[in-house]
Amino acid sequence: MRILLFSGKGGVGKTSLAAATGLELARRGHRTLVMSVDPAHSLADAFDLETTLFHGKTGDPYPILDRLDIHEVNIQKEIRRHWREISSYVISVLRTTGINDVEAEELAILPGMEELSALMYVNQFRREERYDVIVLDCAPTAESMRFVSMPTTLEWYMKHIFPFQRGLLKAVRPLANRVSPVELPTDNYFANIKDLFDRLDGIGEVLEDPRITSVRLVTNPERMVLRETQRAYVYFSLHGLAVDGVIVNRVIPGEVTDAWFREWQASQGRILDEIDTYFAPVPVKRVPLFVHEVLGRDRLEDLARSLYEGAGDPAAVTRTEAPFTFSKSDGRYEIRLQLPFAAKGEVGLFKKGDELIVEIGTLRRHVGLPTSMAALSPGRAKLENKVLTVEMKES
């Protein structure tokens, strides 16, 4: 099975591109699911489904056409299915503060519930082999980072905190409940957490396997959007996910000659050159700005043709190696870059802002630095077996 994550800044067109990709995959014979992980769901809207007819039905996989389903995670349904004990306890605590029942139920939707529910479905469908490809329409960048980091965070909690916490509360609960204004959670609460963790078992490895999971970054040819896309590229790499494509959406076509758009076209041209340079060797695709809103199946198919006509299968595995990785060993930060065509003596390094610039002859590679390394400067570097290792140190 393949998992394709479409991520980017809010408003860049992720949902339309994810939906168009789903249509193209189904056309090519893949059993496909397009799932919205964004709490502000707009997947059904992209297909122009009538709200009164389809409201709530996409909370489960909903067939759009042969071999294509869509799924918008409905958190209220998920609480009833998977989070009952956890939600009930949180609601009971909130009620003691004087909050009414309706407010308590709303506040009991904790951050991360929707993302974890989506991950459970992905894992379930993978185990059932129900689909060949799952396309994830992710929330904006910051939430996407939380989405991919959740399995690692939850695994650490379950190994190091959960057993101690469960055992301690079991021992002190009878006494504490006599004096505490709020009852401590019952063991059913912890059993619910354990059940959720079991449903997620193995999903972390799936997300980090480039033969299964790939990230497609969606951006627009605008400076502010590009900066967020660059940060997303860094952090997906930091979490071990392979970015195998960048899609630049809403590029003003060259045939537009109106003087009003001239400055826009010049500005977009400069940004597009920067995008090609920054993300190399990751392929960059350009999608034109359409003359109409991309809404409904017919126009999504137009978008799919613009994106994939003459191209290979969108589900194909094209990149299995991260272009760079970050590590810390013995208090030293290091960056490792794959440089298959470089030779010793032709590699140059310098730092500009929060980027490390690597020069190989006339070519440049830009490596955005995570926050923990942004204030450091390049020190020693070595090129062995086509891998450049750069030590980062304080200036």
C-alpha positions in Angstrom: 0.0 0.0 0.0 1.1 3.6 -0.6 0.4 6.6 1.6 0.7 10.1 0.1 0.6 13.1 2.4 -0.4 16.5 0.9 0.9 19.2 3.2 1.4 23.0 3.0 0.3 26.4 4.2 -3.4 26.9 4.6 -5.1 28.1 1.4 -2.5 26.9 -1.1 -4.9 24.3 -2.7 -3.9 21.1 -0.9 -7.5 19.7 -0.8 -8.0 20.3 -4.6 -4.7 18.7 -5.5 -5.3 15.7 -3.1 -8.8 15.2 -4.6 -7.4 15.5 -8.2 -4.7 13.0 -7.3 -7.3 10.6 -6.0 -9.3 10.8 -9.2 -6.1 10.1 -11.3 -5.2 7.1 -9.1 -8.6 5.6 -9.4 -8.5 6.2 -13.2 -5.3 4.2 -13.3 -6.9 1.3 -11.5 -5.8 1.9 -7.9 -8.3 1.3 -5.1 -8.0 4.8 -3.6 -9.1 6.6 -0.4 -8.7 10.4 -0.1 -8.9 11.2 3.7 -9.1 14.7 5.2 -7.0 15.1 8.3 -7.8 18.8 8.5 -10.4 19.6 11.2 -11.7 22.3 8.8 -12.9 19.7 6.3 -13.4 20.8 2.7 -13.0 17.5 0.9 -16.7 17.0 0.3 -16.9 20.6 -0.8 -14.1 20.0 -3.4 -16.2 17.4 -5.0 -19.2 19.8 -4.8 -21.3 17.3 -2.8 -24.6 18.7 -1.7 -24.4 19.6 2.0 -27.9 18.6 2.8 -27.6 15.3 1.1 -24.1 14.2 2.2 -23.8 15.9 5.6 -22.2 13.5 8.1 -22.0 10.6 5.6 -18.3 11.2 4.9 -17.5 10.4 8.6 -16.9 6.9 7.1 -15.4 6.1 3.7 -17.9 7.3 1.2 -17.8 6.1 -2.5 -17.4 8.8 -5.1 -17.0 6.5 -8.0 -15.6 3.1 -8.8 -12.3 2.6 -6.9 -12.5 6.0 -5.2 -13.8 6.8 -1.7 -13.4 9.9 0.4 -13.3 10.1 4.2 -13.7 13.2 6.5 -12.9 12.1 10.1 -15.9 13.1 12.3 -14.6 13.7 15.8 -18.0 13.3 17.5 -18.4 9.8 15.9 -14.8 8.9 16.9 -15.3 9.9 20.5 -18.3 7.5 20.6 -16.3 4.8 18.9 -12.8 5.1 20.5 -12.5 7.8 23.1 -15.6 7.1 25.3 -13.8 6.5 28.7 -11.3 9.3 28.2 -14.0 11.8 27.1 -16.3 10.8 29.9 -13.6 11.4 32.5 -12.7 14.8 31.1 -16.3 15.9 30.9 -16.9 14.8 34.6 -13.9 16.9 35.7 -15.1 19.9 33.7 -18.6 19.7 35.2 -17.1 20.1 38.7 -15.9 23.6 37.7 -19.5 24.7 37.0 -19.4 24.3 33.2 -22.6 23.1 31.7 -22.9 19.8 29.9 -22.8 21.2 26.3 -19.7 23.3 27.0 -18.0 20.4 28.8 -18.6 18.1 25.8 -17.1 20.6 23.4 -14.1 21.3 25.7 -13.5 17.5 26.1 -12.4 17.3 22.4 -8.7 17.4 23.3 -6.0 18.5 20.8 -4.7 15.6 18.8 -7.9 13.5 19.0 -8.8 14.0 15.3 -5.2 13.3 14.1 -4.9 10.2 16.2 -8.3 9.0 14.9 -7.1 9.5 11.3 -3.9 7.5 12.1 -5.9 4.7 13.5 -8.0 4.5 10.3 -4.8 4.5 8.2 -3.4 1.7 10.2 -6.7 -0.2 10.1 -7.1 0.1 6.3 -3.4 -1.0 5.9 -4.0 -4.1 8.0 -7.2 -4.9 6.1 -5.5 -4.2 2.7 -8.7 -2.4 1.8 -7.0 0.2 -0.4 -3.9 0.4 -2.7 -3.3 4.1 -2.0 -4.4 6.4 0.8 -4.1 10.1 0.0 -4.1 12.3 3.1 -5.3 15.9 2.8 -3.4 17.2 5.8 -4.0 20.2 8.0 -1.8 23.3 7.6 1.9 22.8 8.2 2.1 23.1 12.0 -0.7 20.6 12.5 0.9 18.3 10.0 4.1 18.2 12.0 2.1 17.2 15.1 0.3 14.6 13.0 3.5 12.8 11.9 5.2 13.2 15.3 2.3 11.7 17.3 3.3 8.0 17.0 6.8 8.7 18.4 5.5 10.8 21.2 2.7 8.4 22.2 5.2 5.4 22.1 7.5 7.2 24.5 4.6 8.0 26.8 3.4 4.4 26.8 6.9 3.0 27.5 8.1 5.4 30.2 5.1 7.1 31.8 1.9 5.1 31.3 2.8 1.9 33.4 4.0 4.0 36.3 1.1 6.4 36.2 -1.5 3.5 35.9 0.1 1.6 38.8 0.4 4.6 41.1 -3.1 5.8 40.6 -4.4 2.2 41.2 -2.6 2.2 44.6 -3.7 5.7 45.8 -7.1 5.9 44.2 -9.2 4.6 47.1 -7.7 7.0 49.6 -7.4 10.0 47.2 -11.0 9.8 46.2 -12.1 10.3 49.8 -10.4 13.7 50.1 -10.1 15.0 46.5 -12.8 17.2 45.1 -12.4 15.4 41.8 -12.3 11.7 41.5 -9.2 10.2 39.9 -9.6 8.4 36.6 -10.7 4.7 36.8 -8.7 1.9 35.3 -11.1 1.9 32.4 -9.7 5.2 31.5 -6.2 3.7 31.2 -7.6 0.6 29.4 -9.0 3.0 26.8 -5.6 4.6 26.3 -4.0 1.2 26.0 -6.6 0.1 23.4 -5.9 3.3 21.4 -2.2 2.6 21.4 -2.7 -0.9 20.2 -4.7 0.4 17.3 -1.8 2.6 16.3 0.9 -0.1 16.7 3.3 0.0 13.8 2.0 3.2 12.2 5.2 5.1 13.1 7.3 2.7 11.1 4.8 2.9 8.2 5.1 6.7 8.0 8.9 6.6 8.0 9.1 3.9 5.3 9.7 5.8 2.0 8.6 2.7 0.1 5.1 3.2 1.6 4.8 6.9 2.6 5.8 10.0 0.6 5.1 13.7 1.3 4.0 16.0 -1.5 4.5 19.7 -0.4 2.0 22.1 -1.9 3.0 25.8 -2.2 2.3 29.0 -4.2 4.9 31.2 -6.0 4.8 33.7 -3.1 7.6 34.6 -0.7 5.6 34.1 2.5 4.2 30.8 1.4 7.6 29.6 0.2 9.2 30.2 3.6 6.7 28.0 5.3 7.2 25.3 2.6 10.9 25.4 3.2 10.4 25.0 7.0 8.0 22.0 6.3 10.6 20.4 4.1 13.2 20.7 7.0 10.9 19.2 9.6 9.5 16.4 7.5 13.1 15.4 6.9 13.9 15.8 10.6 11.0 13.3 11.3 12.4 10.8 8.8 9.7 11.2 6.1 10.6 11.3 2.4 9.5 14.3 0.4 9.3 13.2 -3.2 7.6 16.1 -4.8 6.9 19.8 -4.6 3.8 21.2 -6.3 3.6 24.9 -7.1 0.0 25.8 -7.5 -1.7 28.8 -9.1 1.1 29.9 -11.4 0.0 32.7 -13.8 0.2 31.2 -17.3 2.7 32.7 -19.8 -0.2 33.4 -22.2 -1.6 36.0 -19.8 -0.3 39.3 -21.3 -2.4 41.8 -19.5 -0.2 44.6 -18.1 -2.0 44.4 -14.7 -0.4 40.9 -14.2 3.1 41.9 -15.4 4.6 42.5 -12.0 2.9 39.4 -10.6 4.5 37.3 -13.3 7.9 38.8 -12.8 7.6 38.1 -9.0 6.4 34.6 -9.6 9.3 34.0 -12.0 11.8 34.9 -9.3 10.2 32.7 -6.7 9.9 29.8 -9.1 13.7 30.0 -9.8 14.3 30.0 -6.1 12.0 27.0 -5.6 13.9 25.0 -8.2 17.2 25.8 -6.6 16.2 25.2 -3.0 14.4 21.8 -3.4 16.7 20.2 -5.9 16.9 17.2 -6.5 13.3 16.8 -5.4 11.2 17.3 -8.6 9.0 20.5 -8.8 5.7 20.5 -10.7 3.9 23.6 -11.7 0.1 23.9 -11.9 -1.4 27.0 -13.6 -3.9 29.3 -12.2 -7.3 28.3 -13.7 -9.8 30.8 -15.1 -12.5 29.3 -12.9 -12.8 27.9 -9.4 -11.7 24.2 -9.2 -14.9 22.7 -7.8 -16.6 19.5 -8.7 -15.5 16.3 -10.4 -15.1 17.7 -13.9 -12.9 20.6 -12.9 -10.9 18.3 -10.5 -10.3 16.1 -13.5 -9.0 19.1 -15.5 -6.6 19.8 -12.6 -5.5 16.1 -12.6 -4.7 16.3 -16.3 -2.7 19.5 -15.8 -0.7 17.8 -13.0 -0.3 14.2 -14.4 -0.8 14.2 -18.2 2.3 12.6 -19.7 3.7 11.8 -16.2 4.2 8.5 -14.4 1.9 6.9 -11.9 1.3 9.2 -9.0 1.6 6.2 -6.7 5.1 5.3 -8.0 8.0 5.3 -5.5 10.5 7.8 -6.9 12.6 8.7 -3.8 13.7 6.4 -1.0 16.5 8.4 0.5 16.3 11.6 2.5 18.4 14.3 0.8 19.8 15.2 4.3 19.5 14.1 7.9 20.2 15.7 11.2 21.8 14.1 14.3 23.4 14.8 17.6 26.2 12.7 19.0 28.4 13.3 22.0 27.0 16.9 22.2 27.9 17.6 18.5 25.3 18.4 15.9 25.8 16.9 12.4 24.2 17.2 9.1 24.6 14.4 6.5 23.8 15.1 2.8 23.7 12.6 -0.1 26.0 14.0 -2.8 26.3 11.1 -5.3 28.1 13.1 -7.9 30.4 15.3 -5.8 34.2 14.9 -5.5 36.6 16.0 -2.8 37.9 19.5 -3.4 34.8 20.8 -5.2 32.5 21.2 -2.2 32.1 24.6 -0.5 30.1 25.5 2.6 28.8 28.7 4.1 25.8 29.7 6.2 23.2 32.3 5.3 20.5 33.1 7.8 19.0 29.8 9.0 20.3 27.9 5.9 23.4 26.0 5.2 24.5 26.5 1.6 26.5 23.7 0.0 28.2 24.5 -3.3 29.3 21.7 -5.7 31.0 23.4 -8.7 28.3 25.7 -10.1 25.5 24.0 -8.3 24.1 25.0 -4.9 22.1 23.0 -2.3 20.1 24.8 0.4 19.6 23.0 3.7 17.2 24.7 6.0 18.2 24.3 9.7 15.9 23.2 12.5 15.6 25.7 15.4 18.2 23.8 17.6 20.8 24.3 14.9 19.9 27.7 13.4 22.4 29.6 15.6 25.3 27.2 14.8 27.9 27.6 12.1 29.6 24.9 9.9 32.8 23.5 11.2 34.6 20.4 10.0 33.3 18.6 7.0 34.2 15.3 5.3 33.0 13.5 2.2 33.0 9.7 2.4 31.1 7.2 0.3 29.2 10.0 -1.5 27.9 11.3 1.9 29.0 14.8 3.1 29.0 15.1 6.9 29.1 18.6 8.3 29.7 19.3 11.9 27.8 22.3 13.2 29.2 24.3 16.2 28.8 27.5 18.0 30.5 30.5 16.3 
